[in-house]
Amino acid sequence: MARKFLNGNLFAKMFRGGVAYLRAHVKAVNDMNVFPVPDGDTGDNMMMTMEGGAKALSRIDGESLDSVAKSLMDGLLLGARA
């Protein structure tokens, strides 16, 4: 059996797939939002965070899992602050 490894490109592709899935279901996440208050914006806030990560990934072209993860981490943090 051949071993498969997670590299930076595959990790970025997986993350982008998650962003696309969330984008398609933001309304559902907003609708089920009840904690701590039912303000209906959890999906929107989550989407801003995830889009910050996706934006950071679009600026790099890396094979290294470490470099992709670090860039994603920075983008997620900045997206969460928006």
Backbone bond lengths (Angstrom), bond angles and torsions (degrees), N, CA, C in turn:
res aa  C-N    CA-C-N  psi(-1)  N-CA   C-N-CA  omega(-1)  CA-C   N-CA-C  phi
1 M - - - 1.451 - - 1.527 109.06 -
2 A 1.306 116.01 129.42 1.458 121.05 179.14 1.525 109.95 -77.56
3 R 1.302 115.39 137.70 1.462 119.96 177.16 1.515 109.55 -83.77
4 K 1.311 115.04 143.18 1.454 121.19 176.04 1.518 107.95 -118.91
5 F 1.311 114.89 142.47 1.452 120.32 -177.44 1.521 109.81 -123.61
6 L 1.296 114.87 149.97 1.462 121.64 176.22 1.521 107.82 -84.81
7 N 1.327 115.63 119.34 1.458 119.23 175.39 1.525 108.56 -111.92
8 G 1.309 116.49 178.80 1.458 121.13 -176.52 1.516 113.07 -61.30
9 N 1.333 117.31 -41.58 1.456 120.09 -178.86 1.529 111.94 -64.83
10 L 1.329 117.29 -43.05 1.459 120.48 179.16 1.527 110.66 -66.86
11 F 1.320 117.41 -40.55 1.459 121.27 178.32 1.527 110.57 -61.13
12 A 1.340 117.26 -44.14 1.467 121.35 178.87 1.527 110.40 -63.64
13 K 1.314 116.61 -40.91 1.470 120.64 178.67 1.526 110.66 -63.11
14 M 1.327 117.09 -41.75 1.468 121.15 178.28 1.528 110.44 -63.30
15 F 1.317 116.58 -42.97 1.463 120.47 179.72 1.521 110.76 -63.10
16 R 1.332 116.68 -45.15 1.468 120.16 179.17 1.525 111.30 -61.13
17 G 1.323 117.31 -35.24 1.459 120.71 175.75 1.520 111.25 -63.66
18 G 1.309 116.74 -40.68 1.462 121.07 176.68 1.516 112.27 -64.26
19 V 1.328 116.16 -39.05 1.469 120.62 177.44 1.527 109.86 -63.24
20 A 1.313 116.88 -43.95 1.474 120.74 179.90 1.527 110.51 -62.70
21 Y 1.333 117.28 -40.09 1.466 120.73 179.37 1.528 110.48 -66.14
22 L 1.323 116.73 -44.55 1.459 119.63 178.29 1.526 110.83 -62.44
23 R 1.335 116.40 -42.96 1.465 120.52 -179.95 1.540 110.45 -55.97
24 A 1.313 116.06 -38.79 1.465 120.69 -179.21 1.525 112.42 -74.06
25 H 1.343 117.31 -15.24 1.464 120.71 -175.04 1.529 114.14 -125.24
26 V 1.316 117.69 18.60 1.467 121.22 -178.85 1.519 111.17 -57.86
27 K 1.314 117.48 -43.61 1.466 120.46 -178.54 1.530 110.74 -60.54
28 A 1.315 117.32 -41.60 1.465 120.69 179.18 1.524 110.91 -62.20
29 V 1.330 117.18 -40.08 1.472 120.22 178.21 1.521 109.69 -67.79
30 N 1.317 117.74 -41.97 1.470 120.63 177.05 1.529 110.63 -60.98
31 D 1.320 117.28 -41.83 1.467 121.46 -177.32 1.523 113.13 -66.77
32 M 1.327 117.40 -30.92 1.474 118.46 -178.15 1.526 111.80 -91.79
33 N 1.306 118.34 -0.26 1.450 122.81 -178.53 1.524 111.13 -66.17
34 V 1.329 116.40 118.75 1.466 120.77 178.20 1.527 112.70 -135.39
35 F 1.317 119.25 -6.36 1.455 121.24 -174.75 1.512 109.94 -124.92
36 P 1.271 122.30 137.29 1.458 127.16 -5.87 1.524 112.30 -77.70
37 V 1.316 116.88 -21.74 1.468 120.76 173.80 1.524 107.64 -135.42
38 P 1.317 118.17 147.43 1.468 120.63 -178.02 1.532 112.34 -78.10
39 D 1.329 116.59 67.28 1.458 119.70 -177.06 1.525 113.10 -89.71
40 G 1.319 117.83 -7.63 1.456 121.68 172.24 1.513 116.60 70.30
41 D 1.344 117.46 23.80 1.463 117.61 -179.56 1.529 114.03 -123.67
42 T 1.314 117.09 12.09 1.462 119.59 -179.23 1.524 111.76 -60.70
43 G 1.337 117.04 -42.60 1.463 120.30 178.16 1.514 111.95 -63.32
44 D 1.323 116.30 -40.71 1.469 120.08 178.76 1.529 110.70 -64.05
45 N 1.327 116.41 -44.44 1.469 120.45 179.51 1.527 110.59 -64.43
46 M 1.326 116.48 -42.38 1.455 120.66 178.64 1.533 110.17 -62.86
47 M 1.323 116.26 -39.53 1.458 120.54 -179.63 1.526 111.00 -65.60
48 M 1.329 118.04 -40.23 1.466 120.48 177.29 1.532 110.89 -61.58
49 T 1.321 115.88 -40.19 1.455 120.25 178.64 1.527 110.44 -64.00
50 M 1.323 116.38 -49.09 1.461 121.29 -178.40 1.528 111.54 -65.10
51 E 1.324 117.77 -39.32 1.464 120.41 178.49 1.519 111.30 -65.74
52 G 1.338 117.03 -32.72 1.463 119.80 174.06 1.521 111.17 -61.20
53 G 1.318 115.91 -40.82 1.464 120.01 176.67 1.515 111.95 -65.98
54 A 1.335 116.71 -43.99 1.464 120.81 -179.99 1.525 110.79 -63.29
55 K 1.319 116.72 -38.77 1.467 120.75 178.87 1.530 110.32 -63.13
56 A 1.321 116.41 -42.46 1.466 120.27 178.53 1.527 110.33 -63.44
57 L 1.318 117.53 -39.24 1.460 120.38 179.69 1.527 111.62 -67.06
58 S 1.321 117.27 -29.72 1.460 119.72 -179.29 1.527 111.80 -70.70
59 R 1.319 116.95 -15.51 1.465 120.69 -178.47 1.522 113.11 -93.56
60 I 1.323 117.35 -3.78 1.466 118.94 -179.16 1.517 109.66 -122.07
61 D 1.304 114.85 158.22 1.448 121.47 173.99 1.510 105.51 -135.66
62 G 1.313 114.58 87.90 1.455 117.41 -174.35 1.499 113.25 -129.99
63 E 1.286 115.38 146.05 1.455 122.29 176.37 1.527 109.35 -94.82
64 S 1.306 115.74 -23.86 1.455 120.91 -175.95 1.527 110.58 -73.05
65 L 1.309 115.73 124.61 1.456 120.82 177.62 1.522 110.37 -59.94
66 D 1.314 116.28 -38.25 1.456 121.22 -179.80 1.530 111.86 -61.75
67 S 1.328 117.28 -47.25 1.461 119.86 -178.12 1.529 111.49 -68.55
68 V 1.321 117.32 -37.33 1.467 120.72 178.46 1.525 109.90 -66.95
69 A 1.325 116.90 -44.11 1.465 120.36 -179.48 1.530 111.52 -64.03
70 K 1.314 117.20 -40.01 1.466 120.02 178.70 1.524 111.44 -65.72
71 S 1.317 116.81 -42.03 1.467 120.43 178.53 1.526 109.99 -64.90
72 L 1.319 116.35 -42.93 1.462 120.79 178.33 1.520 110.91 -61.59
73 M 1.308 117.02 -43.95 1.461 121.53 179.48 1.528 111.14 -57.78
74 D 1.316 116.75 -46.08 1.461 120.53 179.01 1.526 111.16 -63.12
75 G 1.330 116.70 -44.22 1.459 120.67 179.93 1.512 113.22 -64.45
76 L 1.333 116.56 -39.20 1.467 120.26 177.59 1.524 110.78 -63.47
77 L 1.317 116.25 -43.07 1.459 120.42 179.90 1.523 111.14 -62.76
78 L 1.318 117.01 -45.52 1.460 120.04 178.96 1.518 111.36 -66.96
79 G 1.325 118.03 -37.79 1.464 121.44 177.82 1.511 112.34 -64.86
80 A 1.316 116.77 -35.01 1.465 120.50 179.66 1.510 111.78 -70.15
81 R 1.303 117.23 -23.43 1.458 121.68 -178.98 1.512 112.65 -86.09
82 A 1.331 117.19 -12.80 1.473 120.41 -176.08 1.508 112.22 -66.49
